[in-house]
Amino acid sequence: MLPNILSVAEEYQLTIEPKSLNRREVLCKCPFCLADTNRKGKYYLSLNVQDQVFKCWYCKESGGVFRFMAKLSGKTEAEVIAERRKERGQKGTYKPHPAEELTTAQLRLMGYRSKPNWYELRKRDKGYFKRTLENLWVDWQDFLDLQRRHAFQTLLMGIKVGKYSQALAHIEKKSKEIGYNLLPDVFKVYGSEKRPDWAEDAQILVNETYENMPHRKVETAIA
């Protein structure tokens, strides 16, 4: 069972609009953007106590209850879920599949609208539960593969145009966004004696792009 999102809000002492307490959508002051702070009668954060999700109508921050807990506590969703599992006495009795540890934000980057309730899904239909996990994990690996290729191309272009530091910063930013460090994988491919075909294709594309840049045309004309 998912944690009660209203109880979480009360635990962190969020300012709740009293008249909305008995409704499906409970309104609160948003602790993320603070846009409604000191604004009388304004409550931009909505808590759906039936689906255990939240959304701020001002800053658009949203997600499930575990993401809500993570943002309020400063922890990651994976840490929050692990603590929750430990509290329920599940440690040592069930080893979660890596797909279960994917966060709501990571799932959304892949195009999923929300995070499945794995506990309820496993309890209801183990066969479907396992298939869903396997399919989701394949999707995640495909997503990471695409991100690695983009990051590798970014590195090549950064080296080509003399903006290596900026390329690294871009890859680090993307790594934080997706919750996976792309740099080790990118450097491994870059330093490999025999690169995969896609990496060689990326090198050709970067070279062609560089040669067709306006400044290159000027350099050629001057030469």
N, C-alpha and C positions, 0 to 999 in steps of 0.2 A: 504494500500500500504506500502511495506517495505521501510525503509530509503535507500537512495542512498549510497552505500558503498564507492564510490569515494568521495562523499561530506564529509563523515565522516573522511576519510583519510586526506582530505584537511583541515578540521576543526582542526584536531590534528597535523597539520603541518608535516605530514610524507613526506619524500623525495621521490618524484615520478620521474620515468624515463620518460622524456618528449616525447620521440618517441612512447611510448606505450599508450599515452592518448586517441587516437582515436580507440583503439582496444578493443576487448571484454575482453581481459586479460590485466589489467593495472599493471605494475610492480612498486614496492616500496622497500625502505630499510626496513628491518624487525625491528619493535620496540620491539619485544619480545626477540629474541635471540641476536640481534645486531651483528650477524655473518658477515654481509656485510658492517658494519660501516668502513669507511675509506678505503674501497676496491673499487677502481675506476671501473665503469662499471658493478658492481655486484649488483643485485636487487633480493633478494631471496623471497620476499613477492609478491604473485600474488592475485589481486583483480578481481573477475569475476563480471563485472558490469551488466551482464544480469541476472545472478542467485542470485546476492547479497551475494556471499560467498567469503571466503579468504583461502589461504593456504601458509605457508612458506615452501619452498622446502628444507630448511636446517634443521630447528628444528621440522618440521611437525605440527606446531600449525595450527589449521584450524577450520572452523565453519561458521555459518551464520552471517549476519550483526549485529544481537543483541549481539552475543557472541563477535564479533569484538569491538563493542561499550563498552561492559562490561569490556573487558580486557584493553582497552585504558583508560577508566575512573576509573578503580579500583572498580567498582560496580558489583553487581550480575546481571545476565541476567533478573531475575525477576524484579529488581529495574529499569533497563533500559526500560523494556517493560511497566511497570506501568507509568513511566514518559512519555513515548511515547503516551500511551493511554490518559493521562491527557492533554498533549499538543493538542491532536486531539479532545478534548472536550468529551471524552467518559466516563469520571468519572461520576457515578451516573445514567448513561443511560444503562449500560450493566455490569452485574456482571460476570466476567470470571469464567469458570469451573476450578477447581484445576489442571486439566490436561494441560490447556493452560499455566500454570505457570511453567511447567517442562522445564528445560533448555536443550539446545542442547547437552551438555555433559551428562546429565541424560538420555536422549533418546538414545544416542549412547551406553551407558552402557547396555541398554536393547536390543540393536541390531538394532535400527532404524538408518537409514543413515542420515536423516536430520529432521529438525523441520518443521511441516506443517505451511503453511501460514493460520493461523486460521481465520483471518479477511476475506480473499478472499474465503476460504472454506465455511464459514458461509453465506456469501453473495450469493454464487453460489448454494448451496444445503443444506438447514438447516437440513433435515433429515439425510443425510449422515454425515454432520458436527457433529450432536449429537451422532450418532452411533460410529463415529471415536473417539470422546472424551471418551465415555463410555468404549470402548474396550481398549484404551490407558491407562485409569485409572485402569482398571482391571490388565493390564500387569504390571503397576507400583506397585500396591499392592502386586502382586505375586513376583515381583523382591525384594521388601522390605522384604517380609516374608522370602525369601531365605537368604537375607543378615542378618536378625535377627538371623536365625538359625546358620549361620556360625559364627557370632559374639558371640553367646551364647556358642558355642563349643570352641571358642578361649578362652573365659573367664574361662570355666571349666578346660581346659588344663593348662592355666596359673596358676590357683590356685593349681592344682594337682602337677605341677612340681616346684612350688615356684617362679613363674615369673609373679606374679599378675600385677605389674606395667607395664611390657612389654606387657602383654595382653591388658591392658587398652589403652596403647599408640597405639597398632595396631588397636584396634576398633575405637579410635578417628581418626586415619589416614584414615581408611575406611569411616568413617562418613563424613569427609571433602570431600573425593573423590566423594561420591554419593550425597552430599548435604542434608543429613538427619542424625540427631543425633540418633545413635543406642543404646547408653548407657542406657537411661531411660527404653527403652523396655526390654533390656537384664537384667537389675537389677530387673525389675518387675517380670520377669519370674523366675529369680534365687531366689527371696525372696518369691515366691508364695508357699502356703501350698500344693496346688495341681497343679503340673506342667502339661502342655499338654503332650500328648504321645510323640511328637517329641523331647521334652526336656528330657524326661526320656530316650529315645533312645540315645540321644546325651551323656547323663551321662554314660550309659553302654558302648558306643563306646570309650569314653575318658578313662574309667577305664581299658578296655581291651587293648587299645593302650599303656597306661602307664605300664601295667603289662608286655607287650611284648617288652618294651624298653631294649636295651642292658644293661644299668646300673642297671635295675631291676633284670636281670638275675645274674649279679655279686653280688648284694646285697643278693639275695636268696642263692647263693652258699656259701657266707661268713657266713650267718646265719646258 
